[in-house]
Amino acid sequence: MTPPATTAHRPDRQARAIRLGSRSWLSLALVSAVGVAGFGWPFLAPPASAVNAHAQDAPWLFAGLLVLLVAVVAATISESGLGPKAVAMLGVLAATGAALRPIGAGTAGLEPMFFLMVLSGRVLGPGFGFVLGSVTMFASALLTGGVGPWLPFQMLAMGWFTMGAGFLPGPDRLRGRAEVWMLAGYGFLAAFAYGTVMNMAGWPFMSALASNISFSPDAPLATNLARFVAYCLATSLGWDLGRALVTVVLTLTVGVPLLKALRRATRRAAFEAPVTFGDTAP
């Protein structure tokens, strides 16, 4: 029986490529907690602590730990329902994001992949967004030769960045220019947040330099905070601003048609439809 015509224009319930279970959420919480410690240990550890006594080794330790945890989380999320159709979409979006990143090569923050991560996380949900952000950053590092101790931090930060778009309000109701403006605002703030947390990952490596903006294991918290702010202003403000503006411009310019395309592809993929096998005999 054909449904009434009036229902054809009702907004569809937001589809999700992955519906996270309790174990997936627990894994995400665990890796996020370790990530916060990995990024913020210079501000969390007291000056006399054993961590500060090994300030040159701590970033390497956290990098090794994070790459293992990100792999565990990705595997756990995949176990919770990452079917072949979701894997195919993940591959297409990750390859597109990895191809977009070298376009600007990081010059003045011209990194167009960020707007794609925001829109994809919005449409496909936080679980898919975390996996997409991590995989995209890993693929782009292989493509550009950017593999190093910073890569696990980049994977986690991009996973957070993309996942956050999936938590924005009104996924089932908010459409059109209002949604695009919300995503542009989120992208602007998240681009700065990404740059800041990545500064936190790289800043301790400067502790051997005799500089008034480098990390000092023996300095109190207030001094290191002031040094970190000065480090961000001196080294990355222009890049973070460029990244944020590019994300806003691309989101406002092509956001509406790209959101429609992603939602159309998601509906046609029917991620949440159960797989059934019927009798094809006449």
Order of alpha helices (4+ residues) and beta strands (2+ residues): alpha-alpha-alpha-alpha-alpha-alpha-alpha-alpha-alpha-alpha
